[in-house]
Amino acid sequence: MTSFPDPVRSTALVVYDPQAHPLAKAKTHMQEMQNLSMEKVQNLFMERSFKTQMADCRLSAVTVRALILAGAMPSPQIGPGLPERFQGTMVELLDGVREGETCTVRETVKRTINNISYNGLQPFNKTAKQISNGRSFIETRIDSRNEEETGSTCIGMSHALLKQLSDRHGIEGMYAVQRKQGKDAFEHATVIVECADGYLLLDPRSHPDGRIFPIPFGPSVTIHGNTFTAAKSGSQIPIFQTGPEGKFEYCTNIANGDDLVTKHFMMEGPFVPPKDPSAYYLDGDKAGRGSRTIWVSPLQAKFTFKNDTVEGGPERTAIISFKDALKDGFRPQLERFYMAGKPPTFNIDVGSLHEQLVQFVTNAGIIDEMFREIYHSK
């Protein structure tokens, strides 16, 4: 989900054995994609063939999960167009204070991201609720807006940035989704603002050095070991990036970018095999590491609380089973973790934190069944 080394990742481990599925059963969906008639620029989103996507994923069977990870479903939808660019330079946008403003854009970006805890459970809990109301996984649509007080992913943080830019500065940014060059799957959400002299990339990372990237029109620039190239003004794929983790491109004007990134996140994360798996909360001083982390492991049916603000002992690490999380003693145990050591750094109050963790445990059966179904035929 990221292109820079960053601790903000979700890896909720749920392992299943894929069932064989004939390629023919994916034809209907792919035919719909092939029948789309769009302008050349728009076709850049969808021009790669089904055969190439399958080869990229090295698939021996076609499943719903495989199609999502290949970027073959859901299909990208073209949005209403791009906003007008900011008439000043990138420096003027970032560090200038215009009439009616009380702070700079740089300060707004810092405050907005710092005030939102990372929450890898939001998509799972919201999806489970929709599935319990009768929707299939592919039919779910997750709204990640207004998650400032409950924690969010890169998707919700990007929407929060867009709202703050508009409300505080009267600036209309672009919601942008990132993918690896040569691939169709969108993996990460960001914000881009076009200025008179280039594109300003705002990335909701934990580490402050990985958030603001001014990319001028013209020659490429290298920032923190990554080389960025700006496309011409008005491009729907405005930025290209090359770095240690590969080559990436940022795409705008995609109406369902939230859905594409959310579904890819939910399908990818649970199958990344760390030693101690998990979709997790991460919280801290927003300097690239978390001071308090809650790891959520569906496979082992447990929570692992890790508090880096204390020296050691039982307050530093605690393991709670899902079964125990439904008992009365869980809330007091969570509160001790929340308060021990340095002052609380979660931007989620303990009541909301408790509610979401219990909700995930309650939804565990729904999530388990969801992963079983996405291995069935499309």
Phi, psi and omega in degrees: 000352183232161176245354173244150172302124185204134181288349183279084177224159177240126183222062180285112189276119175220102188261130175226163181263114181299142177264145181297147182208128183291144180299332185299331185286353176266359188296321184301312181296315183293327177296323177298320179294318183292333182279351181293130179252114183223166175291165187302316181297319180292327181294342178302334181286333193226011190282343184286145189279158176301321181298318179294318180299317180295322178294320179301320183273357181051050187274132171263349178212147180260119179233169176301315179300316181297319179295322178294314180293333177279350183082014182274342176203145353295162178284138175297142178243130182286135183277190186280354182126182185256148177287166175293146182285158174289131188284341179270187179276171178295321178296318179296322178293315185288316192243000176274154175240109184271170183304131179088354180265149181249355180203171178275163175298322178302316178294323179295318179298313181299311183294318182298312182288319180298331185270005179241118175286144176288135184221099180280357181269340184308309181298323181292315180294317181292322178294317180300321179297317180291322178296320179295341177268008172108000180272150170279166182302315184292340179274348182291149175224117185262127176264113183261011178283158174058043178253017184302322185269349182246000181089151185206178175257187178302333182292306180294324178296322178295319177295322178296320177298314179301317181294317180293322177299319181288312185290319186268334188231356181065028183251129179262108177269179179244131172287124185234141178242141187256143173216162174287139179298135182089358178245165179254341187280130177268131192241348189205146181248141180214185175232139177231137174239124175277130178243179182295333185245006179160192180251134176258116179265124178246115188244122185282064179271162176290315184281129183299336178287347183252029187246322189239122183227101175280121185239103186285154169295143179110222184299151177293156177234149178249125182229120179052044176081003178242135180260128182243142176231130179269135173283181180290165180302139177082009182284145175275346169240082193278339188225138174237140186227138174231129182203190182303331182265005176123197180251137184226159173224150182248125185245139180241177178060038174250113189295326183251035180301323177304311184295319181297314182289319180299312182293321177297316178303314183289330180276330182276311187307313184294354184241010171276120192264075171286167180296319178240096195291166160163147158282136186217158163276144168228133178217151178179210183272010181056038177241024175103359177213158182262140176271333174225129182226138173245113177268137183239113185248099178297325183295317177270358180052056183209158167254143171240117178266125178234121183244103181279001181270356177244156187291318184177194179083187185296339180283344182281317181223131177221142179243128182234127179287157176301322181299316180289335180292342178268001180265165184296333184284351184291317181301311177300323179294320177296319180295322178296317177297318183296325187258340187295146177078223180294164179306153182306136178245354173295137172263021173242127180291156188298329178295314178295321179300313179299315181300317182289322178294316178295321178298321179296318178297316179298326181274359188304320180295322179294316179296319178300314180293324178301315181293328176293320182290325183287354172269358176275176185292148172284000000 
